[in-house]
């Protein structure tokens, strides 16, 4: 009894990774709204959602890479490159915002 690895990827692994990504992003949104509702701290809520969004995008990148490995074509490669570029841009933006938030502010006059 041989296992068709391509079929398992298509039927189980890739949809599972996409579901996990969606749940992480949705859960991060709910968590961010909870933080905002309780503490009225929009900056903290935004950071929490950004982290969840980045983690969710990691799972979508994994699913896209498996799709690309299963059926390499130009559209799959372009999609994987696009999602990866968005992930990199979001990471750099988040890191920049965190550095700015942590920097000491001069006293106001």
Helices and strands as residue ranges (DSSP letters): H 5-8, I 9-13, H 14-39, H 42-70, H 74-102
